[in-house]
């Protein structure tokens, strides 16, 4: 579990790119920027 310092798309994508296939669950509030970043990073 981790909390990111902000909700910017690049921050989220950079964070997720560190873990790639190891990410099993993402919990979010459906913010469109966050949702798009997760989708782009994890598919």
Backbone atoms as SQL, in Angstrom:
CREATE TABLE atoms (id INTEGER PRIMARY KEY, chain TEXT, resi INTEGER, resn TEXT, atom TEXT, x REAL, y REAL, z REAL);
INSERT INTO atoms VALUES
  (1, 'A', 1, 'UNK', 'N', 0.850, -1.155, 0.000),
  (2, 'A', 1, 'UNK', 'CA', 0.000, 0.000, 0.000),
  (3, 'A', 1, 'UNK', 'C', 0.904, 1.229, 0.000),
  (4, 'A', 2, 'UNK', 'N', 0.441, 2.223, -0.756),
  (5, 'A', 2, 'UNK', 'CA', 1.201, 3.462, -0.822),
  (6, 'A', 2, 'UNK', 'C', 0.257, 4.612, -1.135),
  (7, 'A', 3, 'UNK', 'N', 0.637, 5.789, -0.739),
  (8, 'A', 3, 'UNK', 'CA', -0.108, 7.009, -1.056),
  (9, 'A', 3, 'UNK', 'C', 0.846, 7.917, -1.807),
  (10, 'A', 4, 'UNK', 'N', 0.440, 8.333, -2.987),
  (11, 'A', 4, 'UNK', 'CA', 1.299, 9.172, -3.818),
  (12, 'A', 4, 'UNK', 'C', 1.213, 10.632, -3.375),
  (13, 'A', 5, 'UNK', 'N', 2.244, 11.426, -3.679),
  (14, 'A', 5, 'UNK', 'CA', 2.287, 12.813, -3.208),
  (15, 'A', 5, 'UNK', 'C', 1.289, 13.743, -3.900),
  (16, 'A', 6, 'UNK', 'N', 0.802, 13.346, -5.080),
  (17, 'A', 6, 'UNK', 'CA', -0.169, 14.170, -5.800),
  (18, 'A', 6, 'UNK', 'C', -0.952, 13.284, -6.762),
  (19, 'A', 7, 'UNK', 'N', -1.874, 13.889, -7.512),
  (20, 'A', 7, 'UNK', 'CA', -2.720, 13.122, -8.422),
  (21, 'A', 7, 'UNK', 'C', -2.406, 13.417, -9.886),
  (22, 'A', 8, 'UNK', 'N', -1.215, 13.891, -10.146),
  (23, 'A', 8, 'UNK', 'CA', -0.819, 14.199, -11.518),
  (24, 'A', 8, 'UNK', 'C', -0.593, 12.908, -12.293),
  (25, 'A', 9, 'UNK', 'N', -0.982, 12.951, -13.558),
  (26, 'A', 9, 'UNK', 'CA', -0.894, 11.767, -14.412),
  (27, 'A', 9, 'UNK', 'C', 0.526, 11.208, -14.489),
  (28, 'A', 10, 'UNK', 'N', 1.499, 12.070, -14.655),
  (29, 'A', 10, 'UNK', 'CA', 2.888, 11.603, -14.775),
  (30, 'A', 10, 'UNK', 'C', 3.382, 10.958, -13.479),
  (31, 'A', 11, 'UNK', 'N', 2.983, 11.497, -12.344),
  (32, 'A', 11, 'UNK', 'CA', 3.372, 10.909, -11.060),
  (33, 'A', 11, 'UNK', 'C', 2.826, 9.493, -10.940),
  (34, 'A', 12, 'UNK', 'N', 1.567, 9.328, -11.293),
  (35, 'A', 12, 'UNK', 'CA', 0.915, 8.019, -11.200),
  (36, 'A', 12, 'UNK', 'C', 1.554, 7.036, -12.169),
  (37, 'A', 13, 'UNK', 'N', 1.764, 7.462, -13.407),
  (38, 'A', 13, 'UNK', 'CA', 2.368, 6.575, -14.408),
  (39, 'A', 13, 'UNK', 'C', 3.789, 6.183, -14.019),
  (40, 'A', 14, 'UNK', 'N', 4.582, 7.126, -13.534),
  (41, 'A', 14, 'UNK', 'CA', 5.950, 6.817, -13.110),
  (42, 'A', 14, 'UNK', 'C', 5.954, 5.823, -11.956),
  (43, 'A', 15, 'UNK', 'N', 5.066, 6.019, -11.021),
  (44, 'A', 15, 'UNK', 'CA', 4.983, 5.108, -9.882),
  (45, 'A', 15, 'UNK', 'C', 4.612, 3.697, -10.345),
  (46, 'A', 16, 'UNK', 'N', 3.579, 3.586, -11.154),
  (47, 'A', 16, 'UNK', 'CA', 3.125, 2.267, -11.601),
  (48, 'A', 16, 'UNK', 'C', 4.143, 1.582, -12.498),
  (49, 'A', 17, 'UNK', 'N', 4.910, 2.351, -13.249),
  (50, 'A', 17, 'UNK', 'CA', 5.909, 1.749, -14.134),
  (51, 'A', 17, 'UNK', 'C', 7.017, 1.051, -13.341),
  (52, 'A', 18, 'UNK', 'N', 7.203, 1.425, -12.095),
  (53, 'A', 18, 'UNK', 'CA', 8.205, 0.773, -11.244),
  (54, 'A', 18, 'UNK', 'C', 7.800, -0.653, -10.888),
  (55, 'A', 19, 'UNK', 'N', 6.495, -0.924, -10.878),
  (56, 'A', 19, 'UNK', 'CA', 5.996, -2.210, -10.396),
  (57, 'A', 19, 'UNK', 'C', 5.394, -3.091, -11.488),
  (58, 'A', 20, 'UNK', 'N', 4.912, -2.489, -12.572),
  (59, 'A', 20, 'UNK', 'CA', 4.404, -3.226, -13.721),
  (60, 'A', 20, 'UNK', 'C', 3.491, -4.383, -13.380),
  (61, 'A', 21, 'UNK', 'N', 3.875, -5.591, -13.791),
  (62, 'A', 21, 'UNK', 'CA', 3.039, -6.781, -13.643),
  (63, 'A', 21, 'UNK', 'C', 2.840, -7.190, -12.188),
  (64, 'A', 22, 'UNK', 'N', 3.622, -6.640, -11.272),
  (65, 'A', 22, 'UNK', 'CA', 3.465, -6.983, -9.855),
  (66, 'A', 22, 'UNK', 'C', 2.238, -6.324, -9.225),
  (67, 'A', 23, 'UNK', 'N', 1.656, -5.339, -9.905),
  (68, 'A', 23, 'UNK', 'CA', 0.474, -4.656, -9.378),
  (69, 'A', 23, 'UNK', 'C', -0.730, -5.574, -9.561),
  (70, 'A', 24, 'UNK', 'N', -1.395, -5.884, -8.463),
  (71, 'A', 24, 'UNK', 'CA', -2.571, -6.751, -8.509),
  (72, 'A', 24, 'UNK', 'C', -3.863, -5.983, -8.273),
  (73, 'A', 25, 'UNK', 'N', -3.822, -4.956, -7.427),
  (74, 'A', 25, 'UNK', 'CA', -5.028, -4.217, -7.063),
  (75, 'A', 25, 'UNK', 'C', -4.709, -2.727, -7.034),
  (76, 'A', 26, 'UNK', 'N', -5.610, -1.927, -7.603),
  (77, 'A', 26, 'UNK', 'CA', -5.503, -0.470, -7.529),
  (78, 'A', 26, 'UNK', 'C', -6.804, 0.038, -6.918),
  (79, 'A', 27, 'UNK', 'N', -6.695, 0.822, -5.864),
  (80, 'A', 27, 'UNK', 'CA', -7.862, 1.425, -5.227),
  (81, 'A', 27, 'UNK', 'C', -7.824, 2.908, -5.543),
  (82, 'A', 28, 'UNK', 'N', -8.929, 3.411, -6.093),
  (83, 'A', 28, 'UNK', 'CA', -8.983, 4.823, -6.466),
  (84, 'A', 28, 'UNK', 'C', -10.410, 5.328, -6.361),
  (85, 'A', 29, 'UNK', 'N', -10.568, 6.636, -6.467),
  (86, 'A', 29, 'UNK', 'CA', -11.888, 7.252, -6.346),
  (87, 'A', 29, 'UNK', 'C', -12.519, 7.579, -7.700),
  (88, 'A', 30, 'UNK', 'N', -12.016, 6.997, -8.755),
  (89, 'A', 30, 'UNK', 'CA', -12.526, 7.171, -10.118),
  (90, 'A', 30, 'UNK', 'C', -12.266, 8.562, -10.692),
  (91, 'A', 31, 'UNK', 'N', -11.307, 9.275, -10.149),
  (92, 'A', 31, 'UNK', 'CA', -10.862, 10.525, -10.743),
  (93, 'A', 31, 'UNK', 'C', -10.432, 10.221, -12.173),
  (94, 'A', 32, 'UNK', 'N', -10.903, 10.957, -13.175),
  (95, 'A', 32, 'UNK', 'CA', -10.590, 10.623, -14.570),
  (96, 'A', 32, 'UNK', 'C', -9.095, 10.633, -14.893),
  (97, 'A', 33, 'UNK', 'N', -8.328, 11.510, -14.281),
  (98, 'A', 33, 'UNK', 'CA', -6.881, 11.542, -14.529),
  (99, 'A', 33, 'UNK', 'C', -6.229, 10.287, -13.961),
  (100, 'A', 34, 'UNK', 'N', -6.594, 9.941, -12.742),
  (101, 'A', 34, 'UNK', 'CA', -6.040, 8.750, -12.098),
  (102, 'A', 34, 'UNK', 'C', -6.433, 7.505, -12.890),
  (103, 'A', 35, 'UNK', 'N', -7.691, 7.422, -13.264),
  (104, 'A', 35, 'UNK', 'CA', -8.184, 6.271, -14.020),
  (105, 'A', 35, 'UNK', 'C', -7.441, 6.127, -15.346),
  (106, 'A', 36, 'UNK', 'N', -7.238, 7.212, -16.067),
  (107, 'A', 36, 'UNK', 'CA', -6.525, 7.167, -17.350),
  (108, 'A', 36, 'UNK', 'C', -5.073, 6.743, -17.157),
  (109, 'A', 37, 'UNK', 'N', -4.427, 7.250, -16.125),
  (110, 'A', 37, 'UNK', 'CA', -3.025, 6.899, -15.872),
  (111, 'A', 37, 'UNK', 'C', -2.885, 5.419, -15.545),
  (112, 'A', 38, 'UNK', 'N', -3.792, 4.889, -14.744),
  (113, 'A', 38, 'UNK', 'CA', -3.756, 3.461, -14.409),
  (114, 'A', 38, 'UNK', 'C', -3.992, 2.632, -15.662),
  (115, 'A', 39, 'UNK', 'N', -4.974, 3.018, -16.446),
  (116, 'A', 39, 'UNK', 'CA', -5.280, 2.276, -17.671),
  (117, 'A', 39, 'UNK', 'C', -4.092, 2.291, -18.636),
  (118, 'A', 40, 'UNK', 'N', -3.458, 3.428, -18.812),
  (119, 'A', 40, 'UNK', 'CA', -2.312, 3.531, -19.717),
  (120, 'A', 40, 'UNK', 'C', -1.114, 2.745, -19.199),
  (121, 'A', 41, 'UNK', 'N', -0.946, 2.696, -17.901),
  (122, 'A', 41, 'UNK', 'CA', 0.218, 2.023, -17.324),
  (123, 'A', 41, 'UNK', 'C', 0.044, 0.517, -17.213),
  (124, 'A', 42, 'UNK', 'N', -1.173, 0.090, -16.913),
  (125, 'A', 42, 'UNK', 'CA', -1.398, -1.330, -16.635),
  (126, 'A', 42, 'UNK', 'C', -2.283, -2.030, -17.661),
  (127, 'A', 43, 'UNK', 'N', -2.941, -1.245, -18.503),
  (128, 'A', 43, 'UNK', 'CA', -3.775, -1.866, -19.530),
  (129, 'A', 43, 'UNK', 'C', -5.112, -2.142, -19.110);
